[in-house]
Amino acid sequence: MSASRMRDNIERWMVHEGLSFENVKSTENSFHVLIKHAGQYGVPTDIFEPKAQPGILVIGAKVVMKNNHISRYLGFSEEEKKKFEQKVLDFCNSLQAISKVITEDGKQKIGVYVVLDDKENINQQTVFDAIERVSEMHEKTSRFLLKTF
C-alpha cells in the first residue's frame, strides 16, 4: 500500500469514526497524523509511516512526565537515568509496548507505541484496536510513573 493511499485510508477512517485530527509536518515520516482525543482514555495519539520503513504503520502516545518527575530525572546521574529508563522499558515491555524516553518541547516524555507491519492486515479494525491498546498503555504507563517515581 503506498504512503498516500495509507494516509488517505487513515484519514477516511478517522472521519468515519468522528475523530478530530490534524496532519503533522515531519521530515522523518511519509505522513504523520495526530488524533486529538483517541481511545477510551482520550489521549492525543500519533499515527505515522516512517520514511525509512515504508508499509509500516506506527501508532503511539506520549506520557508527559510531571514537573516534579522531570526535575528529579534531570538531577539524575547518567547511571541513574539509564536505570530509570531500563525500569520504564521493562514495564512497557510487560505491556508489549515499544517505548522510548524522549525530550520534546522542553519536557521529558515516555512514548508508547504499537507497530503494524503486516500490509494485508492494516485495516480499519486493526488500526482502531491498536489505538485502544495505545490508549490503555498510555494510562498504565502514566500510573506506573506516579507509583514508582
C-alpha positions in Angstrom: 0.0 0.0 0.0 1.5 3.3 -1.0 2.1 6.0 1.7 -0.5 8.3 0.1 -3.1 5.5 0.0 -2.3 4.5 3.6 -2.7 8.2 4.7 -5.9 8.5 2.7 -7.3 5.4 4.4 -6.3 6.6 7.9 -7.9 10.0 7.3 -11.0 8.4 5.9 -11.3 6.1 8.9 -10.8 9.0 11.4 -13.6 11.0 9.7 -15.8 7.9 9.7 -15.3 7.5 13.4 -15.8 11.2 14.1 -12.3 11.7 15.4 -10.7 15.1 15.2 -7.2 15.0 13.7 -4.5 17.2 12.1 -1.6 16.5 9.8 1.8 17.0 11.3 4.8 18.1 9.2 7.6 15.7 9.5 10.8 15.1 7.6 11.2 11.6 9.1 7.8 10.3 8.1 5.9 9.8 4.8 2.9 11.0 6.7 2.0 11.8 10.3 -1.5 12.4 11.7 -2.2 13.5 15.3 -5.6 12.5 16.7 -6.5 14.9 19.5 -8.6 12.5 21.7 -8.4 8.8 21.0 -9.2 5.6 22.7 -11.0 5.0 25.9 -8.8 7.5 27.8 -9.0 10.2 25.2 -5.2 10.7 24.8 -3.5 12.5 21.9 -2.4 9.7 19.5 0.1 9.8 16.7 -0.2 7.7 13.6 2.7 7.7 11.1 4.6 5.8 8.5 8.4 6.2 8.9 10.1 7.1 5.6 12.8 4.5 6.5 10.2 1.8 6.8 7.6 2.0 4.0 4.5 0.0 4.7 5.0 0.1 8.5 2.3 2.0 10.5 3.3 3.3 13.9 0.6 4.2 16.4 1.6 5.8 19.7 1.1 8.2 22.5 3.4 10.2 24.8 3.1 10.3 28.5 4.3 13.6 29.7 6.2 13.4 33.0 5.0 15.7 35.8 7.2 18.7 36.6 8.5 17.2 39.8 9.4 14.0 38.0 11.2 16.0 35.3 13.2 17.9 37.9 14.1 14.7 39.6 15.0 12.9 36.3 17.2 15.9 35.2 19.1 15.7 38.5 20.0 12.0 37.9 23.5 11.0 37.1 23.9 9.2 33.7 23.8 5.8 35.5 20.6 6.7 37.4 19.0 7.9 34.1 19.9 4.6 32.5 18.5 2.6 35.4 15.2 4.6 35.3 14.9 4.2 31.5 15.5 0.5 31.9 12.8 0.3 34.5 10.4 2.1 32.2 11.5 -0.1 29.3 10.9 -3.3 31.3 7.4 -2.1 32.4 6.5 -1.1 28.8 7.8 -4.5 27.5 5.5 -6.2 30.0 2.6 -4.3 28.2 4.0 -5.4 24.9 4.7 -1.8 24.0 7.6 -0.3 22.2 8.8 2.6 24.3 11.2 5.5 24.2 12.2 8.2 26.7 12.2 11.4 24.7 12.7 15.2 25.3 10.2 17.3 23.4 9.1 20.9 23.9 11.4 21.0 27.0 9.5 18.2 28.7 10.5 14.6 29.4 8.1 12.1 27.8 7.7 8.4 27.6 6.5 7.3 24.2 4.5 4.1 24.0 4.0 2.6 20.5 2.3 -0.2 18.6 3.8 -1.1 15.2 1.6 -2.6 12.5 3.7 -4.2 9.8 1.5 -6.7 8.0 0.4 -4.7 5.0 -2.5 -7.0 4.2 -3.8 -6.7 7.8 -3.6 -2.9 8.1 -7.3 -2.2 8.0 -9.8 0.0 9.9 -10.3 -2.7 12.6 -6.6 -3.3 13.3 -5.9 0.4 13.4 -8.7 1.1 15.9 -7.7 -2.0 18.0 -4.2 -0.6 18.1 -5.5 2.9 19.1 -7.3 1.3 22.0 -4.2 -0.6 23.0 -2.1 2.6 22.9 -4.7 4.5 25.0 -4.6 1.7 27.6 -0.8 1.5 27.6 -0.6 5.3 28.0 -2.9 5.1 31.0 -0.9 2.2 32.6 2.4 3.9 32.0 1.2 7.1 33.5 0.0 5.3 36.6 3.3 3.3 36.7 5.3 6.6 36.7 3.1 8.1 39.5 3.5 5.0 41.7 7.2 4.3 41.2 8.8 7.6 40.6 
